[in-house]
């Protein structure tokens, strides 16, 4: 009997040792990495749209759907280290702007005016602006944009479940026309946050367009041939509040999960290969890490990823509480984030 008890004791010790070894084994692809916080100036509303310019600087636009900070949005320019270089009111805009991007091969900054349902050209050095792509109006919920190799613009409509483009292919500006529409795939349905079509990007060959449906937590893939949309279907599911998208040189999708406070990296087959960044609380009214991340963009050298912390309390705009609403309500000074654009190996 004594020998049997000793045998069982040795087995239990071995099992405990094995459990500790398994528990301590690192899952390298889920080593989330450090997140640096870049603070916006005091008194500036939350930022949603973000892009990296041809000069390597970071450009953001502000989103203030209630107009609490004034009637117009702002555009801000930071150097790659996070130092503020420029800050201007966008003349003639509403208080709520979203996606920003430079038209490829130019220094023309384009800004989506969510509140008026148009796309503007904006001089980030002065704030001077002009309407460029006119329509389809505020009820469309214009959100994010991308460009093809010819410089044609594509803008997502979160409330209409559509992708819009410029009706005049010979000019950067003109009236908006519908390029693709599907309320089943790109509509907001009854999800939270209630935005359908959001982040939008082509793969490198421009044979496919990927569109985030924030409300439904999925990415939609639209086949593209000759600049025209083809078959469309859900590409991958369960990215919690999938928002903005950035595509790397290997056609991996870097997706902001705004309700999980993380960046989710998905390979070209739809498989998650990394989760980066995390939320680390609010201290002194400032976000530590990621809080409602929205719009990602790679640095000019590809070594870093910048992403806006939207920090949006949904209850402030009349919507039901989300898991991060009470944290967002504590924010006194808004921010963007910076993290290494590196996919750790799977061990």
C-alpha positions as CSV (number, residue, x, y, z in Angstrom):
1,X,0.0,0.0,0.0
2,X,2.8,2.4,0.9
3,X,4.5,1.7,-2.5
4,X,1.2,2.4,-4.3
5,X,0.8,5.7,-2.5
6,X,4.4,6.7,-3.4
7,X,3.7,5.7,-7.0
8,X,0.6,8.0,-7.2
9,X,2.6,10.8,-5.5
10,X,5.3,10.7,-8.1
11,X,2.6,10.6,-10.9
12,X,1.0,13.7,-9.4
13,X,4.3,15.6,-9.2
14,X,5.1,14.7,-12.8
15,X,1.6,16.0,-13.9
16,X,2.1,19.2,-12.0
17,X,5.5,19.7,-13.6
18,X,4.0,19.0,-17.0
19,X,1.2,21.5,-16.4
20,X,3.6,24.2,-15.4
21,X,5.7,23.6,-18.5
22,X,2.7,23.8,-20.8
23,X,1.4,26.9,-19.0
24,X,4.7,28.7,-19.5
25,X,5.1,27.8,-23.1
26,X,4.9,31.0,-25.1
27,X,2.5,31.4,-28.0
28,X,4.8,33.8,-29.9
29,X,2.2,35.0,-32.4
30,X,0.2,36.3,-29.5
31,X,3.1,38.3,-28.0
32,X,1.2,41.5,-28.4
33,X,4.2,43.9,-28.2
34,X,4.4,47.3,-26.6
35,X,2.1,50.1,-27.7
36,X,3.3,53.7,-27.6
37,X,0.8,56.4,-27.1
38,X,0.9,59.7,-29.1
39,X,-1.3,62.3,-27.4
40,X,-3.4,64.8,-29.4
41,X,-3.3,68.3,-28.1
42,X,-5.5,69.1,-25.2
43,X,-9.0,70.3,-26.2
44,X,-9.0,68.3,-29.5
45,X,-11.8,65.8,-30.2
46,X,-11.2,62.1,-30.9
47,X,-9.4,61.2,-34.1
48,X,-10.7,58.5,-36.5
49,X,-9.1,58.9,-39.9
50,X,-5.3,58.3,-40.2
51,X,-2.8,58.0,-43.0
52,X,0.9,58.2,-43.6
53,X,1.9,60.7,-46.3
54,X,4.6,60.5,-49.0
55,X,6.8,62.5,-46.6
56,X,6.5,59.8,-43.9
57,X,4.5,62.1,-41.6
58,X,1.3,61.0,-40.0
59,X,-2.0,62.8,-40.8
60,X,-5.2,62.5,-38.8
61,X,-8.6,64.1,-38.9
62,X,-11.0,64.5,-36.0
63,X,-14.5,63.0,-35.4
64,X,-16.9,64.9,-33.2
65,X,-20.4,63.8,-34.1
66,X,-22.0,65.9,-31.4
67,X,-20.3,69.2,-32.4
68,X,-19.2,69.7,-28.8
69,X,-15.8,71.1,-29.9
70,X,-17.0,73.4,-32.6
71,X,-18.7,73.3,-36.0
72,X,-15.7,72.1,-38.0
73,X,-13.2,69.2,-37.9
74,X,-9.5,69.5,-37.6
75,X,-6.5,68.0,-39.5
76,X,-3.3,67.3,-37.6
77,X,0.2,66.4,-38.8
78,X,2.8,64.5,-36.7
79,X,6.3,63.4,-37.5
80,X,7.1,59.7,-37.3
81,X,8.2,60.1,-33.6
82,X,4.9,61.6,-32.7
83,X,5.7,65.3,-32.5
84,X,2.9,67.7,-33.6
85,X,3.9,69.7,-36.7
86,X,0.6,71.2,-37.9
87,X,-2.9,71.6,-36.6
88,X,-5.7,73.4,-38.6
89,X,-9.4,73.7,-38.7
90,X,-10.8,72.2,-42.0
91,X,-12.6,75.1,-43.6
92,X,-16.1,74.3,-44.6
93,X,-16.2,70.8,-43.1
94,X,-18.7,69.4,-40.6
95,X,-17.5,68.5,-37.2
96,X,-17.3,64.8,-38.0
97,X,-14.7,63.6,-40.5
98,X,-13.5,60.0,-40.9
99,X,-11.2,58.4,-43.5
100,X,-8.1,60.3,-44.8
101,X,-5.7,59.3,-47.6
102,X,-3.3,60.7,-50.1
103,X,-4.2,60.0,-53.7
104,X,-1.4,57.7,-54.9
105,X,1.6,59.5,-56.5
106,X,0.4,62.9,-55.4
107,X,0.5,65.2,-52.3
108,X,-3.3,65.6,-52.5
109,X,-4.8,64.8,-49.1
110,X,-8.4,63.6,-49.3
111,X,-10.7,63.6,-46.2
112,X,-14.2,62.0,-45.9
113,X,-16.7,64.4,-44.4
114,X,-19.0,62.0,-42.7
115,X,-21.4,64.7,-41.5
116,X,-22.0,66.1,-45.1
117,X,-21.6,62.9,-47.1
118,X,-18.8,64.2,-49.4
119,X,-15.1,63.7,-49.9
120,X,-12.9,66.9,-49.6
121,X,-9.4,67.8,-50.7
122,X,-7.6,69.4,-47.8
123,X,-4.4,71.3,-47.5
124,X,-2.9,70.1,-44.2
125,X,-0.6,73.1,-44.1
126,X,-3.5,75.6,-44.0
127,X,-6.8,73.7,-43.5
128,X,-8.1,75.1,-46.8
129,X,-10.5,72.6,-48.3
130,X,-12.9,72.0,-51.2
131,X,-15.5,69.5,-52.0
132,X,-14.3,66.9,-54.5
133,X,-16.4,63.8,-54.7
134,X,-19.9,65.1,-54.2
135,X,-22.6,63.0,-52.6
136,X,-24.2,60.6,-51.8
137,X,-25.0,62.7,-48.7
138,X,-25.0,62.2,-44.9
139,X,-27.4,59.3,-44.9
140,X,-24.8,57.1,-46.6
141,X,-22.4,57.1,-43.7
142,X,-19.2,57.6,-45.8
143,X,-16.4,56.0,-43.8
144,X,-13.2,54.8,-45.4
145,X,-11.5,55.0,-48.8
146,X,-8.9,53.5,-51.0
147,X,-7.5,53.9,-54.5
148,X,-6.7,51.8,-57.5
149,X,-3.5,52.1,-59.6
150,X,-5.2,54.6,-61.9
151,X,-6.0,56.9,-58.9
152,X,-9.7,56.2,-58.9
153,X,-11.3,56.5,-55.5
154,X,-13.5,53.9,-53.7
155,X,-15.4,55.0,-50.6
156,X,-17.4,52.8,-48.2
157,X,-21.0,53.6,-47.2
158,X,-21.6,52.2,-43.7
159,X,-25.3,52.8,-43.7
160,X,-26.1,51.9,-47.3
161,X,-24.0,48.8,-47.6
162,X,-22.3,50.2,-50.7
163,X,-18.9,51.1,-52.2
164,X,-18.9,54.4,-54.1
165,X,-16.5,55.7,-56.7
166,X,-16.1,58.9,-58.8
167,X,-18.5,59.1,-61.7
168,X,-15.8,61.0,-63.8
169,X,-12.9,58.6,-64.5
170,X,-10.9,61.4,-66.2
171,X,-10.9,63.7,-63.1
172,X,-10.0,63.3,-59.4
173,X,-13.3,65.0,-58.6
174,X,-16.9,64.6,-59.6
175,X,-20.2,63.2,-58.3
176,X,-20.4,59.8,-56.5
177,X,-21.8,56.7,-58.1
178,X,-22.4,53.3,-56.7
179,X,-19.7,50.8,-57.7
180,X,-20.9,47.8,-55.6
181,X,-23.9,47.4,-53.3
182,X,-25.1,44.6,-51.0
183,X,-27.1,45.2,-47.9
184,X,-26.8,41.5,-47.1
185,X,-23.0,41.6,-47.1
186,X,-22.2,45.2,-46.3
187,X,-25.2,46.6,-44.5
188,X,-25.1,47.2,-40.7
189,X,-28.0,44.9,-39.9
190,X,-28.6,45.1,-36.1
191,X,-25.0,44.8,-35.0
192,X,-23.1,47.0,-32.6
193,X,-21.4,49.3,-33.4
194,X,-24.0,49.9,-36.1
195,X,-21.6,50.5,-39.0
196,X,-21.7,48.2,-42.0
197,X,-19.1,48.7,-44.8
198,X,-16.1,50.3,-43.1
199,X,-12.4,49.7,-43.9
200,X,-11.7,49.0,-47.5
201,X,-8.5,47.9,-49.3
202,X,-7.3,46.1,-52.4
203,X,-4.9,43.2,-52.4
204,X,-1.6,43.9,-54.1
205,X,-2.7,42.5,-57.5
206,X,-5.9,44.5,-57.2
207,X,-7.9,41.4,-58.2
208,X,-9.9,41.6,-55.0
209,X,-11.2,44.2,-52.6
210,X,-11.6,43.5,-48.9
211,X,-14.3,45.4,-46.9
212,X,-14.8,45.3,-43.2
213,X,-18.3,45.0,-41.9
214,X,-18.0,46.3,-38.4
215,X,-21.5,45.4,-37.2
216,X,-21.3,41.9,-38.4
217,X,-17.6,41.2,-37.3
218,X,-16.6,39.9,-40.8
219,X,-14.5,40.7,-43.8
220,X,-16.1,40.6,-47.2
221,X,-14.1,39.8,-50.3
222,X,-15.2,41.3,-53.7
223,X,-13.5,39.8,-56.8
224,X,-12.3,42.5,-59.2
225,X,-11.6,42.2,-63.0
226,X,-11.0,45.1,-65.3
227,X,-11.8,47.5,-62.5
228,X,-15.3,46.1,-62.1
229,X,-16.7,44.1,-59.2
230,X,-17.5,40.4,-59.5
231,X,-18.6,37.7,-57.1
232,X,-18.6,38.7,-53.4
233,X,-18.8,36.6,-50.2
234,X,-17.8,36.7,-46.6
235,X,-14.0,36.0,-46.5
236,X,-13.6,35.5,-42.7
237,X,-15.6,35.9,-39.5
238,X,-15.4,36.9,-35.9
239,X,-13.2,40.0,-35.8
240,X,-14.9,41.8,-33.0
241,X,-15.8,45.3,-34.3
242,X,-13.6,45.0,-37.4
243,X,-12.9,48.5,-38.5
244,X,-10.0,49.9,-40.6
245,X,-7.7,47.7,-42.8
246,X,-4.1,47.9,-43.9
247,X,-2.6,45.4,-46.3
248,X,1.1,44.5,-46.2
249,X,3.4,43.3,-49.0
250,X,2.5,39.7,-48.4
251,X,-1.2,40.4,-48.7
252,X,-1.9,40.0,-45.0
253,X,-4.8,42.1,-43.7
254,X,-4.0,44.1,-40.6
255,X,-7.5,44.8,-39.1
256,X,-8.4,47.0,-36.2
257,X,-10.8,45.2,-33.9
258,X,-12.4,48.1,-32.2
259,X,-14.4,46.1,-29.6
260,X,-11.5,43.8,-28.7
261,X,-8.9,46.6,-28.5
262,X,-6.4,44.8,-30.7
263,X,-4.9,44.5,-34.2
264,X,-5.8,41.2,-35.8
265,X,-3.5,40.0,-38.7
266,X,-5.2,37.7,-41.2
267,X,-3.3,35.9,-43.9
268,X,-4.6,35.6,-47.5
269,X,-6.5,32.4,-46.7
270,X,-8.5,34.1,-43.9
271,X,-6.6,32.6,-41.0
272,X,-5.5,34.7,-38.1
273,X,-1.7,34.7,-37.7
274,X,-1.2,37.3,-35.0
275,X,-3.0,39.5,-32.5
276,X,-1.1,42.6,-31.6
277,X,-1.6,45.4,-29.1
278,X,-4.0,45.5,-26.2
279,X,-5.8,47.8,-23.8
280,X,-4.0,48.5,-20.5
281,X,-6.4,50.8,-18.8
282,X,-7.0,54.6,-18.5
283,X,-4.6,56.6,-16.3
284,X,-5.1,60.3,-15.7
285,X,-7.7,60.5,-18.4
286,X,-5.4,59.0,-21.1
287,X,-5.5,55.6,-22.8
288,X,-2.7,53.1,-22.2
289,X,-2.5,50.8,-25.3
290,X,-5.4,50.5,-27.7
291,X,-9.0,51.7,-27.0
292,X,-11.5,51.4,-29.8
293,X,-8.7,51.3,-32.5
294,X,-10.0,52.4,-35.9
295,X,-7.7,53.4,-38.7
296,X,-4.3,51.7,-39.2
297,X,-1.5,52.7,-41.6
298,X,2.1,51.5,-42.0
299,X,5.1,53.9,-41.6
300,X,6.9,54.8,-44.7
301,X,9.7,52.2,-44.0
302,X,7.1,49.6,-43.0
303,X,8.6,49.0,-39.6
304,X,5.8,50.6,-37.6
305,X,2.0,50.6,-37.5
306,X,0.1,53.8,-36.5
307,X,-3.6,53.5,-35.5
308,X,-6.1,55.9,-34.1
309,X,-7.7,55.3,-30.7
310,X,-11.2,56.4,-31.5
311,X,-12.1,56.2,-27.8
312,X,-15.8,56.5,-28.6
313,X,-18.4,56.1,-25.9
314,X,-21.4,54.8,-27.9
315,X,-23.9,56.0,-25.3
316,X,-22.9,59.6,-26.0
317,X,-24.4,59.3,-29.4
318,X,-27.6,57.5,-28.3
319,X,-26.5,53.9,-28.8
320,X,-26.5,51.0,-26.4
321,X,-23.5,50.5,-24.1
322,X,-20.5,48.5,-25.5
323,X,-17.9,46.7,-23.5
324,X,-15.5,49.7,-23.8
325,X,-18.0,52.5,-23.3
326,X,-17.3,53.1,-19.6
327,X,-13.6,53.2,-20.3
328,X,-14.1,55.6,-23.2
329,X,-16.2,57.9,-21.0
330,X,-13.1,58.4,-18.8
331,X,-10.9,59.8,-21.6
332,X,-9.9,63.5,-21.1
333,X,-7.2,63.7,-23.8
334,X,-7.4,61.7,-27.0
335,X,-4.6,59.8,-28.7
336,X,-3.2,57.7,-31.5
337,X,-1.0,54.6,-31.0
338,X,2.2,53.3,-32.5
339,X,3.4,49.6,-32.4
340,X,5.9,47.5,-34.2
341,X,4.7,46.1,-37.5
342,X,6.1,42.7,-36.9
343,X,4.4,39.3,-37.0
344,X,6.0,37.1,-34.4
345,X,6.6,33.5,-35.4
346,X,4.3,30.7,-34.2
347,X,6.2,28.5,-31.8
